[in-house]
Amino acid sequence: MSGTPRADTRPLSPHLQIWRPHLTMAASITHRITGVALYFGTFLITAWIVALATGAECYSTIEGLVTAWYGQIIMYLWAVAVLYHFANGIRHLLWDGPNIGFDPKTASAVSLFNYVFAFVGAAAIMAATIWL
Amino acid sequence: MSYGKFTTPAKNARGLGSAKSGTEHHIRQRVSAIALIFLVPWFMFSIINAMGAGMEGAQAWAGQPLNAILLILTAGAAIFHMRLGMQVVIEDYIEKTGTRSALLILNSFACIALFVTVALSVLKLWIGAGA
């Protein structure tokens, strides 16, 4: 357990600030941040489903929040988090299963792709909900 | 640290290694991820359509048997996945044993409560649709 006091002063593994920032590092950190964000986002989606099951008065309150400008910003960020975590999660499965994509060049390129996919994809989804 | 006559420093090391449950956690995280590869695209597409369909349109959507089944499956896989993920985050960053245990228990309770809430809401919509 990490709660046990250390009996010696052997060096610890390098902390975050020791490393020069690079793409795969950013991708990894973003994966965790989007994961935590989606954890709380699921509570919001659940609130919508509960309102849907509760009735008209409750639903119109939630619908008002979703369609307000701040609700739309949250929806956009939620879509970014879903798409990023989805794409990067598939990369994790390809790393773990068939061992694909480990070489630094591919790994960096995929990291960049995941960011672009998330932000552009989420923008496309929001545009589709407004215009369609 | 004081030692009795027959104790050696080995007693400090025993029981501090791995809990031998890491592989199971890893596999569960991956299996739920594989399920979500199929469920999340369906969910994203459906929820956006449903949110734009007004209350009655959304209720009709959630009340259809296939949609109700997929909704509960998505909630099950997603909440299982996020419970495992949050567990690791708590274990990584919260060092104090009491706080850590409290948050791990809270994580379990919150996720189970969340799943029951979704499942019952979908069930109500399903029954309400007269299926």
Interface residues (C-beta under 8 A of the other chain):
Chain A: M1 S2 G3 T4 A7 R32 G35 V36 L38 Y39 T42 F43 I45 T46 W48 I49 V50 L52 A53 A56 Y59 S60 E63 V66 A79 V82 F86 G89 I90 H92 L93 D96 I125 A128 T129 L132
Chain B: M1 N12 L16 R30 A33 I34 L36 I37 V40 M44 I47 I48 M51 G52 M55 A58 Q59 A62 L71 A75 A78 I79 M82 G85 M86 V89 E95 K96 T97 L114 T117 V118 L120 S121 V122 K124 L125 G128
